[in-house]
């Protein structure tokens, strides 16, 4: 019985102010920038958007088309029309980029992409902005566009851990588990002390049906980060696929203890209960699953029938 949505989380980078603000950057713009970063960390995305917008306005000025060539030569975006805002400070590129992050977290993917585009027009060599735009493109279903941006990010920084992590996810979505595995191995070579890439590799190995190796990676992720709910969900899913239902149930239960919103843990645990003949427990999980994600009703019905067939046939 094989049911799990692969979850390789995208890394989104908030760009720090370091090395960007120069003598020409207004102090008020810097303050709004820093306040915006704090608000993103707190989940106040509307407040962050407001602060970054103020930072952008304060670090811009009314343009003169006569200056456009010299400004462009220095890597700044310049208006070619009178009385239009002309960006003269590279600081503004990062303000656009971070406003894009806030918009991304609000689910405004088009707005985020527009901000990333503006940032890249000003400073086209920032690997983190390509990384972030790839996340927005992926969220809109443009996997090829996301892959192109991640390739560009890596071309700018060959040792950029988040780009390899995220490209692995896109390659998996595109049906290239071998390419995904190569990228996540590279990510682990760059940062072997972080739990995420091991958890991600576990899902890739699960997709490749290398279940023993997948469990080893989920074990490693849990060892590094014992409260990583999705690692327990992943390990439980692998255990279901090798018919180790009691330990799968324990893993799903642990995952839900850390994060009760994981719909697939209810989905999978309910199926495991059903195979074991625990109808009442299974029904409670299926009800919770459909409360969280009603559109799974038909898919769940199909898997319930498969689970009952397994039980009738002695697992």
N, C-alpha and C positions, 0 to 999 in steps of 0.2 A: 504494500500500500504506500503510494508515493504522493504525499501532499504537503507542500510548503511553498510559500512565496520566498524566493531568495532575497535576502536583505543585506546588500552591501551599501552601507550608508555613504553618501557623498560628504566629503569634507568641504566646508565653506570657510574661506579665510577673511577675517576682518583685518584690514591693512593698518599697520601701526603708523604713527606719525613720524617715527624716527627717520632721519636723513632727508625728510621732504621739505619741511617748512623752512623758508629762508628769511632773510632780513626783510624781504618785501611782503611777507605774509602778515596781514593784520592780526594783532593779538586776539581780537574778538573772534576772528575766523578760527584760530587755533583752539580757543576755548569751546566753541560750538562743536568742533570736530571731536575733541576729547569727550565732551558730554554725550555726543552721539554714540561713541564707542561704548561708554558705560551703559547707555540705555539699551543697546543691542544685547549686552550681556544680561541685563535684567528682563529682557523680553518686551521692552517698551518700544516697539518698532515704529509706531506713529510718532512718538517723541524723537526717536533717532532720525527719522526722515525730516522732521522739522529742523533739527539742529544741523544736519548735513546740508539742507537747502540753504540755511542762513550762512553756513561756511562757504558754500559755493558762491553765493551772491557777494559776500564780503571780499572774496579773493578774486573777483572779476571787476571789469570796468567797462565803460562805454568805449567802443572801438573806433579806430580811424582807419579806413581802408588803405591809406598810404603806408601804414605800418605792417600790413598783413604779411608781406614777403619776409621781412626780418624776423617777425615773431614766429612764423612757420619754420624758418631755418633753425630756430632755437628749440624746436620741438613743441611749441605751444600752438593751440588752436586759435585762429584769428578770423574775425568776421570780414567778409568782403563787401558788406553793406554798411552805410553810415548808420549810426545810432543803434547798432546791435551790440549785445554783450560780447566782449572779446576776452577770452581767458588768457591771462598773462602769467599765471603762477602755476607751476607744476603741482603744487599742493592741491589744486582744484581737482586734478585727476583722481587722487585718492579719495577726496570727498565724494565725487561721483561714484567711485567704486564701492564705497561703504554704504552710500545711500542705496545702491543696488542690492547690497546684502540685506538691508532692512526690508526692502520691497520684496525680495525673494522669500524671506521668512513670512511675509504677509500673504504669500501666494500670488503676488502681482508679478508674474514672470515676464510679461511684456515690458512693464515699467523697469524691472531690473535689467533686462537686456538693453533697453534704451540708455540706462545709466552706464552700463559697462561699455557700450559703444562710444559714449561721450568720453569716458575715461581713456579708452584706447586711441581715440583721435588725438588726445592731448599727449599721452605717453604710451606709445604702442609696444613698449618692451617690457611690460609688467606681467610676469608669469601668473601671478595670483589672480589678475583680472580675467585672463583667459580661463583659468580654473573655475572661477565663479560663474562666468558666462556659460560655460559648458554645463554647469548644474541647472541653470535656468532653461537652457535648450533641451536638456534631457527631460526636465519636468514637463515641457511642452510636447514631448514625443519626438524631437528632432535628434535622434541618436547619432546620425552622421555628422551633423553640425557640432554636436558635443564632442565627438571623437576628434574632429578637426581642431577644435579649440584645445583639447588636451594634448594633442600632438604638438601644437604650437607652444603650449606652456612648457612641455618637456624640452622642446628645442631651445627655449630660452634658459632653462635651468635643468641640466641633466640629472641633478641629484634632488629634485623636488618631490619629496615623499608623497604629498597629497595628490599630485597629478598622476602618479603611478597607481595609487589606491583607487582614484576615481576612474581612471581609464580601464582598470580591471572590471569595474562595474559595468561600464558601457560595453566593453567587449563581450561580457557575459550576456547582456541584454541582446546583443547582436548575434548571439549564437556561436561565439568563438571562445569556448572555455579554455582551450590551450593558450590562446593569446592572453586571456584574463589571468591564467595561472602564471605565465611569464611575468606579467606586470606586478602581480601581488608578491611574487618571489623577490622582485626587485625592490618593492616597497619594504619588505621585511629585511632585506640586506641593508637598507638605509636606516631602519629603526626597528630593531629586534626586541626592544623593551616595551613596546606598546601593544596592548591586547587587540586592538581593532584589526590589524592585518591578518592575525592568526584566525580570528573569527571569520573574516572575509574569505580567507583561503579555505577554511572548513566548508563554507557554502559552495565554493567553486569545486572542491573535491567531491562534495555531495552530488553536484550536477554531473560530474564525471563518473559517478558511481564508485568512487574509491572510498568506501565507507570507513575502513579501518584508519586510513590516514586522516579522513575528515574528523573522526572522533578525537584523534590525537591532537589536532589543531584546536578543536573546541575545548579540550582539556587544558591546553596551554593557555588559551585566552582566559579561561576561568581561573586558572592559577594566578595569572597576572591581575585580573580584575574580577574578584569573586562575586560581584553584584551585577555583572553584565547579563541582563535578562535574555537578550537575543542569542547569546552563546548557549545558554541552557535550552532555548527553543530549538536552535540548530542541532544540538547534540540529541535532543529528544526525537527530532525528526529522523535523524540517521538511525537511531535505535528502533524506531517504528519500522524502518525499511529492512532491518535484520530480525524483525519479529521479537524484539526484546521489549515487550509492552510494559511490564512493571517498571523498569528503569526509565522508559520513555515517559510514563506518567509522572514519575518523580521529577524528571527534568522540566516538564511542562508546568507542574505545580510550583516548582522553584521559580521559573521564569515569571509566572503570574504573580508570585509573591513580591517580586521586584518591580514588575510593570503589569498591572491588571488590565491594560488596554491592548495587549497583544492578541488580536483576534485569532491568529493562526494557532496559538497555544490552546485556546478553547476548542477550535476546530479539530486539531490533532488529538488532544487529550480525550475529547468525546469519542472519536473513532477508536482510540486505544481501549477506552472503557467498554465500548460496544463489542469489540472483538473478544474481550474477557467476560462478556455477559453481564456487565454492570449497567443495565439499561437506565436506571434512575439517574445515576451520576452522568451518564452520557447525555441524557436528555437535558439536564441542567446546563451542561457545557454548550450544547447546540443552541439552546435558547439564548444564552449570553452571547454566543458568536453572532447570531442573527440580530440581536439588539445593536451590537457594534457595527455590523456590516450586513444589512438586510439583503443586499444584492447577491450574497453568496447562497441564497436559498436553493437554487437549482443545482449548483455545484455540490453543495452539502448533501442534498438528497441522493445524488449519484454515488457519493463516497459512502454514505450510510448503507446503501444497498450492497456495495462492495464489501464493507466491513461485516455485514450480516452473512454474506456468502462465505467469507473467511471463517467465521465462527461455525457455521453449519458444516464446513468441510474440515473442521478441527484445526483452524489457523493455518 
